[in-house]
């Protein structure tokens, strides 16, 4: 915990390593996570469809960040964290001047069945 997944349009110029470092720092500061517990996976989508636009037009880029945390954080903490994510995306996704960025973030409580293995 936290389990972080970042889904994004492949064509975006996105400094993922710097984003992950800054995001982990924010999660530690805002949600009291331990640094060594922060794990982020990036999933680049080959095709991103927006409205009626042809996917190969690439006029719209999408990034969605999901943060799975153990239950117990307040709604205020979750909101602060998602706002921080959006600010970090502004910083780490390059504005190419031609495409529109659609960025979103959500914090979910991990189910009570959550378990992890380290070896």
MMTF fields as JSON, N, C-alpha, C and O atoms, coordinates in Angstrom:
{
  "mmtfVersion": "1.0.0",
  "mmtfProducer": "UNKNOWN",
  "numBonds": 475,
  "numAtoms": 476,
  "numGroups": 119,
  "numChains": 1,
  "numModels": 1,
  "chainsPerModel": [1],
  "groupsPerChain": [119],
  "chainIdList": ["A"],
  "bondAtomList": [4, 2, 8, 6, 12, 10, 16, 14, 20, 18, 24, 22, 28, 26, 32, 30, 36, 34, 40, 38, 44, 42, 48, 46, 52, 50, 56, 54, 60, 58, 64, 62, 68, 66, 72, 70, 76, 74, 80, 78, 84, 82, 88, 86, 92, 90, 96, 94, 100, 98, 104, 102, 108, 106, 112, 110, 116, 114, 120, 118, 124, 122, 128, 126, 132, 130, 136, 134, 140, 138, 144, 142, 148, 146, 152, 150, 156, 154, 160, 158, 164, 162, 168, 166, 172, 170, 176, 174, 180, 178, 184, 182, 188, 186, 192, 190, 196, 194, 200, 198, 204, 202, 208, 206, 212, 210, 216, 214, 220, 218, 224, 222, 228, 226, 232, 230, 236, 234, 240, 238, 244, 242, 248, 246, 252, 250, 256, 254, 260, 258, 264, 262, 268, 266, 272, 270, 276, 274, 280, 278, 284, 282, 288, 286, 292, 290, 296, 294, 300, 298, 304, 302, 308, 306, 312, 310, 316, 314, 320, 318, 324, 322, 328, 326, 332, 330, 336, 334, 340, 338, 344, 342, 348, 346, 352, 350, 356, 354, 360, 358, 364, 362, 368, 366, 372, 370, 376, 374, 380, 378, 384, 382, 388, 386, 392, 390, 396, 394, 400, 398, 404, 402, 408, 406, 412, 410, 416, 414, 420, 418, 424, 422, 428, 426, 432, 430, 436, 434, 440, 438, 444, 442, 448, 446, 452, 450, 456, 454, 460, 458, 464, 462, 468, 466, 472, 470],
  "bondOrderList": [1, 1, 1, 1, 1, 1, 1, 1, 1, 1, 1, 1, 1, 1, 1, 1, 1, 1, 1, 1, 1, 1, 1, 1, 1, 1, 1, 1, 1, 1, 1, 1, 1, 1, 1, 1, 1, 1, 1, 1, 1, 1, 1, 1, 1, 1, 1, 1, 1, 1, 1, 1, 1, 1, 1, 1, 1, 1, 1, 1, 1, 1, 1, 1, 1, 1, 1, 1, 1, 1, 1, 1, 1, 1, 1, 1, 1, 1, 1, 1, 1, 1, 1, 1, 1, 1, 1, 1, 1, 1, 1, 1, 1, 1, 1, 1, 1, 1, 1, 1, 1, 1, 1, 1, 1, 1, 1, 1, 1, 1, 1, 1, 1, 1, 1, 1, 1, 1],
  "groupList": [{"groupName": "UNK", "atomNameList": ["N", "CA", "C", "O"], "elementList": ["N", "C", "C", "O"], "formalChargeList": [0, 0, 0, 0], "bondAtomList": [1, 0, 2, 1, 3, 2], "bondOrderList": [1, 1, 2], "singleLetterCode": "X", "chemCompType": "L-PEPTIDE LINKING"}],
  "groupTypeList": [0, 0, 0, 0, 0, 0, 0, 0, 0, 0, 0, 0, 0, 0, 0, 0, 0, 0, 0, 0, 0, 0, 0, 0, 0, 0, 0, 0, 0, 0, 0, 0, 0, 0, 0, 0, 0, 0, 0, 0, 0, 0, 0, 0, 0, 0, 0, 0, 0, 0, 0, 0, 0, 0, 0, 0, 0, 0, 0, 0, 0, 0, 0, 0, 0, 0, 0, 0, 0, 0, 0, 0, 0, 0, 0, 0, 0, 0, 0, 0, 0, 0, 0, 0, 0, 0, 0, 0, 0, 0, 0, 0, 0, 0, 0, 0, 0, 0, 0, 0, 0, 0, 0, 0, 0, 0, 0, 0, 0, 0, 0, 0, 0, 0, 0, 0, 0, 0, 0],
  "groupIdList": [1, 2, 3, 4, 5, 6, 7, 8, 9, 10, 11, 12, 13, 14, 15, 16, 17, 18, 19, 20, 21, 22, 23, 24, 25, 26, 27, 28, 29, 30, 31, 32, 33, 34, 35, 36, 37, 38, 39, 40, 41, 42, 43, 44, 45, 46, 47, 48, 49, 50, 51, 52, 53, 54, 55, 56, 57, 58, 59, 60, 61, 62, 63, 64, 65, 66, 67, 68, 69, 70, 71, 72, 73, 74, 75, 76, 77, 78, 79, 80, 81, 82, 83, 84, 85, 86, 87, 88, 89, 90, 91, 92, 93, 94, 95, 96, 97, 98, 99, 100, 101, 102, 103, 104, 105, 106, 107, 108, 109, 110, 111, 112, 113, 114, 115, 116, 117, 118, 119],
  "secStructList": [7, 7, 3, 3, 3, 3, 3, 3, 3, 6, 6, 1, 7, 5, 7, 2, 2, 2, 2, 2, 2, 2, 2, 2, 2, 2, 2, 2, 2, 2, 2, 7, 7, 7, 4, 4, 4, 7, 3, 3, 3, 3, 3, 3, 3, 1, 7, 7, 7, 7, 6, 6, 1, 7, 4, 4, 4, 7, 7, 3, 3, 3, 3, 3, 3, 3, 3, 3, 3, 7, 1, 7, 7, 7, 2, 2, 2, 2, 2, 2, 2, 2, 2, 2, 2, 2, 2, 2, 2, 2, 2, 2, 5, 7, 7, 7, 1, 1, 1, 3, 3, 3, 3, 3, 3, 3, 3, 3, 3, 7, 7, 6, 6, 7, 7, 7, 7, 7, 7],
  "xCoordList": [0.855, 0.0, 0.901, 1.919, 0.645, -0.448, -0.144, 1.008, -1.209, -1.135, -1.584, -2.74, -0.683, -0.972, -0.866, 0.109, -1.875, -1.878, -2.106, -2.998, -1.283, -1.398, -1.663, -0.783, -2.861, -3.221, -3.095, -3.592, -2.428, -2.227, -2.105, -1.73, -2.433, -2.253, -0.759, 0.04, -0.399, 1.011, 1.713, 2.888, 1.03, 1.693, 2.062, 2.796, 1.577, 1.889, 3.364, 3.96, 3.934, 5.3, 5.188, 4.789, 5.548, 5.23, 6.491, 6.998, 6.995, 8.174, 7.683, 7.441, 7.541, 6.951, 7.815, 7.287, 9.127, 9.997, 9.922, 9.805, 9.99, 9.902, 8.508, 8.368, 7.48, 6.119, 5.997, 5.445, 6.507, 6.416, 7.137, 6.609, 8.333, 9.064, 8.264, 8.102, 7.765, 6.998, 5.683, 5.253, 5.05, 3.799, 4.023, 3.237, 5.076, 5.369, 5.619, 5.179, 6.318, 6.547, 5.214, 5.003, 4.318, 3.013, 2.196, 1.539, 2.224, 1.456, 1.983, 1.203, 3.289, 3.884, 3.452, 3.045, 3.54, 3.217, 1.724, 1.346, 0.886, -0.551, -1.273, -2.134, -0.926, -1.692, -0.927, -1.382, 0.226, 1.016, 1.425, 1.491, 1.697, 2.199, 3.7, 4.353, 4.233, 5.673, 6.285, 5.731, 7.423, 8.025, 8.245, 7.978, 8.717, 9.006, 7.741, 7.82, 6.593, 5.33, 4.719, 3.804, 5.212, 4.652, 5.087, 6.278, 4.104, 4.355, 3.473, 2.262, 4.093, 3.342, 3.606, 4.749, 2.523, 2.611, 2.039, 0.996, 2.735, 2.282, 1.803, 2.461, 0.636, 0.09, -0.222, -1.174, 0.604, 0.414, -0.57, -0.401, -1.581, -2.592, -2.184, -1.859, -2.205, -1.912, -2.973, -2.663, -4.21, -5.324, -6.116, -6.508, -6.347, -7.205, -8.285, -7.976, -9.525, -10.634, -11.249, -11.414, -11.584, -12.23, -13.399, -13.225, -14.588, -15.778, -15.877, -15.775, -16.077, -16.18, -14.885, -14.839, -13.839, -12.561, -11.958, -12.059, -11.345, -10.623, -9.406, -8.658, -9.195, -8.085, -6.718, -5.86, -6.496, -5.182, -4.961, -3.855, -6.001, -5.841, -5.015, -4.327, -5.083, -4.325, -4.497, -3.547, -5.714, -5.999, -6.33, -6.395, -6.539, -6.882, -6.074, -6.111, -5.344, -4.597, -5.29, -5.893, -5.199, -5.886, -4.876, -4.011, -5.005, -4.257, -5.247, -5.962, -5.273, -6.097, -5.241, -4.622, -5.212, -4.412, -5.352, -6.24, -5.145, -5.916, -4.986, -3.965, -5.329, -4.541, -5.366, -6.433, -4.879, -5.545, -4.846, -3.67, -5.573, -5.021, -5.805, -6.982, -5.15, -5.865, -6.933, -6.729, -8.042, -9.156, -8.731, -7.831, -9.399, -9.158, -8.797, -8.78, -8.504, -8.202, -9.504, -10.523, -9.463, -10.649, -10.91, -10.026, -12.128, -12.466, -11.6, -11.21, -11.301, -10.446, -9.045, -8.479, -8.493, -7.176, -7.196, -6.279, -8.226, -8.347, -8.443, -7.82, -9.218, -9.361, -8.036, -7.666, -7.326, -6.017, -5.058, -4.28, -5.124, -4.239, -4.577, -3.67, -5.842, -6.186, -5.857, -5.444, -6.033, -5.634, -4.124, -3.666, -3.354, -1.897, -1.511, -0.593, -2.212, -1.943, -2.156, -1.327, -3.251, -3.534, -2.473, -2.067, -2.027, -0.949, 0.339, 1.045, 0.641, 1.845, 1.728, 2.718, 0.54, 0.363, 0.595, 1.195, 0.128, 0.391, 1.889, 2.356, 2.619, 4.075, 4.812, 5.796, 4.355, 5.14, 4.638, 5.326, 3.454, 2.989, 3.204, 2.64, 4.034, 4.394, 3.185, 2.415, 3.03, 1.984, 2.556, 3.375, 2.123, 2.667, 1.986, 2.393, 0.963, 0.289, -0.689, -1.364, -0.78, -1.683, -2.772, -3.835, -2.541, -3.552, -4.086, -3.421, -5.292, -5.938, -5.68, -5.863, -5.257, -5.024, -6.26, -6.786, -6.717, -7.814, -7.213, -6.888, -7.066, -6.424, -7.432, -8.266, -7.33, -8.219, -7.509, -6.533, -8.019, -7.426, -8.516, -9.486, -8.331, -9.258, -8.493, -7.494, -8.982, -8.437, -9.525, -10.668, -9.145, -10.08, -9.542, -8.33, -10.442, -10.046, -9.823, -10.659, -8.699, -8.463, -9.456, -9.801, -9.911, -10.859, -10.224, -9.003, -11.058, -10.563, -9.817, -9.049, -10.033, -9.346, -7.921, -7.197, -7.511, -6.17, -5.081, -5.069, -4.185, -2.996, -1.822, -2.026, -0.601, 0.554, 1.622, 1.643, 2.499, 3.613, 4.884, 4.946, 5.886, 7.213, 8.197, 8.135, 9.105, 10.14, 11.41, 12.396],
  "yCoordList": [-1.15, 0.0, 1.212, 1.158, 2.254, 2.382, 1.698, 1.576, 1.264, 0.682, 1.767, 2.19, 2.209, 3.321, 2.825, 2.173, 3.141, 2.79, 4.06, 4.854, 4.234, 5.394, 4.886, 4.3, 5.111, 4.777, 6.046, 7.101, 5.948, 7.153, 6.839, 5.734, 7.842, 7.738, 7.638, 8.419, 6.676, 6.42, 7.634, 7.865, 8.398, 9.465, 10.679, 11.551, 10.754, 11.898, 11.906, 10.859, 13.081, 13.243, 13.413, 14.469, 12.356, 12.235, 11.784, 10.692, 12.613, 12.239, 11.375, 11.864, 10.099, 9.174, 8.983, 8.906, 8.906, 8.683, 9.841, 9.626, 11.061, 12.23, 12.332, 12.688, 12.018, 12.032, 11.052, 11.398, 9.835, 8.826, 9.287, 9.135, 9.846, 10.334, 11.411, 11.356, 12.387, 13.473, 12.963, 13.427, 12.022, 11.462, 10.703, 10.836, 9.915, 9.172, 10.136, 9.89, 11.222, 12.232, 12.806, 12.969, 13.109, 13.663, 12.667, 13.054, 11.399, 10.38, 10.234, 10.062, 10.302, 10.219, 11.424, 11.274, 12.618, 13.846, 13.986, 14.401, 13.648, 13.89, 12.727, 12.941, 11.496, 10.331, 9.494, 8.412, 9.974, 9.298, 7.873, 6.983, 7.673, 6.373, 6.303, 7.332, 5.107, 4.931, 4.957, 4.359, 5.644, 5.735, 4.375, 4.215, 3.414, 2.098, 1.328, 0.289, 1.815, 1.153, 1.66, 1.036, 2.774, 3.375, 2.583, 2.38, 2.144, 1.375, 1.942, 2.087, 2.261, 2.824, 2.023, 1.716, 1.693, 1.024, 1.957, 2.579, 2.046, 2.858, 1.926, 0.941, 2.26, 1.481, 2.44, 3.218, 2.366, 3.223, 2.56, 1.395, 3.289, 2.769, 3.06, 4.194, 2.023, 2.187, 3.063, 3.912, 2.848, 3.577, 4.243, 3.601, 5.533, 6.275, 6.94, 7.717, 6.647, 7.239, 8.354, 8.23, 9.443, 10.57, 11.016, 11.395, 10.967, 11.398, 10.69, 9.465, 11.474, 10.912, 11.053, 10.739, 11.519, 11.714, 10.36, 9.385, 10.311, 9.103, 8.953, 9.913, 7.77, 7.585, 7.989, 8.424, 7.854, 8.201, 9.707, 10.139, 10.516, 11.971, 12.492, 13.505, 11.819, 12.168, 13.631, 14.283, 14.127, 15.496, 15.603, 16.697, 14.446, 14.416, 13.325, 12.165, 13.703, 12.738, 12.523, 13.441, 11.307, 10.946, 10.402, 9.595, 10.862, 10.285, 10.11, 11.042, 8.903, 8.654, 7.939, 6.915, 8.487, 7.939, 7.392, 8.095, 6.124, 5.487, 5.164, 4.502, 5.624, 5.35, 4.48, 4.89, 3.293, 2.395, 2.469, 2.125, 2.918, 3.072, 2.209, 1.916, 1.816, 1.139, 2.08, 3.293, 1.547, 2.353, 3.165, 2.776, 4.297, 5.093, 6.537, 7.357, 6.873, 8.272, 9.05, 8.527, 10.294, 11.138, 11.545, 11.462, 11.983, 12.491, 13.708, 13.899, 14.525, 15.693, 15.262, 15.858, 14.246, 13.745, 13.211, 13.473, 12.472, 11.927, 13.051, 12.978, 14.08, 15.21, 15.952, 16.325, 16.166, 16.822, 16.02, 16.585, 14.711, 13.848, 13.902, 13.998, 13.844, 13.903, 15.268, 15.35, 16.327, 17.654, 17.715, 18.296, 17.122, 17.084, 16.305, 16.697, 15.202, 14.41, 15.253, 15.231, 15.99, 16.813, 17.893, 18.171, 18.497, 19.492, 18.857, 19.453, 17.65, 16.958, 16.58, 16.622, 16.216, 15.913, 17.151, 17.062, 18.301, 19.552, 19.78, 20.264, 19.427, 19.634, 18.623, 18.978, 17.379, 16.305, 15.819, 15.036, 16.264, 15.949, 17.204, 18.263, 17.057, 18.202, 18.712, 17.929, 20.018, 20.653, 20.876, 21.771, 20.062, 20.172, 21.256, 21.517, 21.886, 22.972, 22.525, 23.356, 21.22, 20.742, 19.815, 19.721, 19.139, 18.208, 18.698, 19.446, 18.264, 18.609, 17.47, 16.299, 17.816, 16.816, 16.681, 17.671, 15.451, 15.136, 14.312, 13.14, 14.919, 14.261, 14.094, 14.963, 12.957, 12.695, 11.809, 11.132, 11.827, 11.017, 10.632, 11.363, 9.471, 9.028, 8.239, 7.583, 8.318, 7.526, 6.538, 6.914, 5.279, 4.236, 3.543, 3.398, 3.119, 2.283, 0.868, 0.323, 0.28, -1.115, -1.969, -1.655, -3.037, -3.94, -4.585, -4.723, -4.978, -5.623, -6.92, -7.395, -7.491, -8.729, -8.492, -9.45, -7.232, -6.906, -7.566, -7.482, -8.211, -8.788, -8.522, -8.262, -8.58, -8.4, -9.426, -9.984, -9.649, -10.574, -9.855, -9.216, -9.944, -9.426, -10.566, -11.28, -10.728, -11.74, -11.359, -12.093],
  "zCoordList": [0.0, 0.0, 0.0, 0.689, -0.671, -1.623, -2.962, -3.378, -3.61, -4.952, -5.927, -5.899, -6.775, -7.685, -9.118, -9.493, -9.911, -11.327, -12.136, -11.839, -13.163, -14.035, -15.456, -16.086, -15.945, -17.323, -18.147, -17.751, -19.3, -20.1, -21.58, -21.973, -22.395, -23.841, -24.133, -23.617, -24.959, -25.251, -25.868, -25.587, -26.687, -27.429, -26.57, -27.035, -25.343, -24.493, -24.117, -23.865, -24.084, -23.589, -22.076, -21.585, -21.349, -19.932, -19.198, -19.452, -18.296, -17.491, -16.338, -15.235, -16.611, -15.65, -14.414, -13.305, -14.58, -13.42, -12.434, -11.227, -12.941, -12.062, -11.445, -10.275, -12.232, -11.701, -10.535, -9.49, -10.709, -9.649, -8.389, -7.288, -8.534, -7.357, -6.636, -5.417, -7.383, -6.768, -6.187, -5.132, -6.858, -6.359, -5.062, -4.124, -4.997, -3.765, -2.606, -1.483, -2.877, -1.842, -1.355, -0.153, -2.296, -1.921, -1.111, -0.144, -1.485, -0.764, 0.666, 1.603, 0.829, 2.172, 3.002, 4.154, 2.417, 3.152, 3.445, 4.541, 2.49, 2.633, 3.305, 4.158, 2.925, 3.394, 4.408, 4.78, 4.862, 5.893, 5.506, 6.354, 4.221, 3.774, 4.041, 4.216, 4.069, 4.2, 2.803, 1.88, 2.63, 1.29, 0.637, -0.554, 1.382, 0.814, 0.449, -0.206, 0.858, 0.534, -0.775, -1.313, -1.284, -2.495, -3.727, -3.963, -4.505, -5.72, -6.828, -6.659, -7.964, -9.082, -10.347, -10.684, -11.037, -12.331, -13.389, -13.188, -14.516, -15.648, -16.751, -17.087, -17.309, -18.42, -19.558, -19.499, -20.596, -21.765, -22.724, -23.085, -23.128, -24.044, -25.481, -25.834, -26.295, -27.724, -28.383, -29.219, -28.0, -28.598, -27.492, -26.518, -27.65, -26.739, -27.58, -28.483, -27.298, -28.046, -27.22, -26.006, -27.894, -27.227, -28.088, -29.246, -27.512, -28.251, -29.592, -29.667, -30.657, -32.008, -32.79, -33.979, -32.133, -32.806, -33.209, -32.465, -34.366, -34.776, -33.861, -33.677, -33.288, -32.347, -32.889, -32.122, -34.21, -34.754, -34.883, -35.206, -34.635, -34.694, -33.513, -33.633, -32.411, -31.208, -30.793, -30.362, -30.931, -30.521, -29.044, -28.484, -28.422, -27.009, -26.325, -26.734, -25.283, -24.485, -23.156, -22.6, -22.654, -21.417, -20.413, -20.753, -19.165, -18.052, -16.901, -16.53, -16.347, -15.167, -14.129, -14.419, -12.918, -11.829, -10.765, -10.281, -10.405, -9.35, -8.196, -8.383, -7.013, -5.818, -4.886, -4.429, -4.605, -3.674, -2.328, -2.212, -1.31, 0.033, 1.019, 0.807, 2.077, 3.15, 3.693, 3.728, 4.107, 4.603, 5.823, 6.568, 6.008, 7.199, 6.913, 7.831, 5.65, 5.32, 5.231, 4.78, 5.662, 5.589, 4.144, 3.291, 3.886, 2.553, 2.225, 1.073, 3.224, 3.007, 2.558, 1.642, 3.188, 2.812, 1.389, 0.611, 1.051, -0.302, -1.336, -2.395, -1.029, -1.947, -2.104, -3.217, -1.012, -1.091, -1.963, -2.731, -1.837, -2.604, -4.096, -4.922, -4.453, -5.877, -6.474, -7.63, -5.712, -6.205, -6.431, -7.415, -5.528, -5.686, -6.942, -7.663, -7.2, -8.405, -9.655, -10.565, -9.707, -10.885, -11.075, -12.203, -9.994, -10.102, -10.624, -11.437, -10.156, -10.626, -12.103, -12.833, -12.541, -13.961, -14.813, -15.884, -14.352, -15.08, -15.236, -16.267, -14.21, -14.198, -15.078, -15.727, -15.107, -15.729, -17.086, -17.742, -17.527, -18.875, -19.712, -19.436, -20.739, -21.568, -22.346, -22.902, -22.376, -23.168, -24.565, -24.769, -25.525, -26.879, -27.703, -28.834, -27.156, -27.846, -28.912, -29.52, -29.152, -30.198, -29.682, -30.297, -28.585, -28.071, -26.731, -26.015, -26.409, -25.153, -24.169, -24.504, -22.962, -21.931, -21.055, -20.548, -20.884, -19.985, -18.853, -19.04, -17.687, -16.554, -15.425, -15.172, -14.76, -13.631, -12.626, -12.949, -11.398, -10.33, -9.342, -9.14, -8.736, -7.701, -6.65, -6.945, -5.424, -4.331, -3.926, -3.665, -3.882, -3.473, -2.232, -2.067, -1.367, -0.239, -0.756, -1.477, -0.386, -0.718, 0.05, 1.189, -0.566, 0.062, 1.288, 1.366, 2.24, 3.459, 3.162, 3.999, 1.991, 1.62, 1.118, 0.849, 0.99, 0.468, 1.296, 2.524, 0.609, 1.214, 0.286, -0.9, 0.795, -0.077, 0.282, 1.379, -0.675, -0.501, -0.876, -1.926, -0.049, -0.357, -0.149, 0.851, -1.105, -0.892, -1.589, -1.522]
}
